[in-house]
């Protein structure tokens, strides 16, 4: 008999390395929470001009349906951060996407993210925060951006020499690449900057947006904007409504979302241990 996969089935289907990543990450978060560290979650998303509810609006007085143009439309991209007692003040950054199609991650880059990190996030955080973010590529750009596979052999040798790392004259390029790669400092630049200011950075396990409470904030603000969509709504009005929606997010809402995440973390923690016990019993 066929049946739908339950949430537990989905958890079991996660690859072992992701489960270990999730378990280790949650262990770190648990220890930091016990120390009373202040957690901050961040993320990015977008809202297009004609974002609305599932069905078009019908205005009985005017007597017309909302007309959404076909094809690409303008989009507002945004990045924000949240604490347990509310959104981080003055940390919201909204800008128009340069492209009207494609994944929203394509609208962000390392430079853009680092500028926001410097100018809007860090200056507005309380002391000694734990900043939690996903593993988007532009979040993880190191200070020294070097790709060994794209460099010539003599340049690899020069790099090793500049770092006072010994190498042998008989090493072919593949061996040089291996040596260079093993010595590259891959710590994200934003993490170094945050740590220099007394903060810590933790990363969410891959494929787990449900462990980020700000994802639900996105749903709240987008639904708010969608309910207000009418014929004649301008792109500028959409931005103002987006700003208003963020301003309406209350401390109680953020606190409730944090509590939901704690429950989800505990669920994953217990399920991962159960799966490990099952594996042990099968091997007995």
Secondary structure, DSSP 4 states (H G I P E B T S, - for coil): ---PPPHHHHHHHS-HHHHHHHHHHHHHHHHHHHTTPEEEEEEEEEEETT---SS--EETTTTEEPPPPSS---EEEEEEEEETTEEPTT--EEEE-S-SSS-GGGG--HHHHHHHIIIIIGGGSPSSEEEEE---GGGS-BSS---GGGS-HHHHHHHHHHTT----TT--HHHHHHHHHHH----BHHHHHHHHTT-EEEEPPTT-GGG-THHHHHHHHHHHHHHH--TT--HHHHHHHHHHHHHT--HHHHHHHHHHHHHHHHHHHHHHHHHHHHHHHHH-
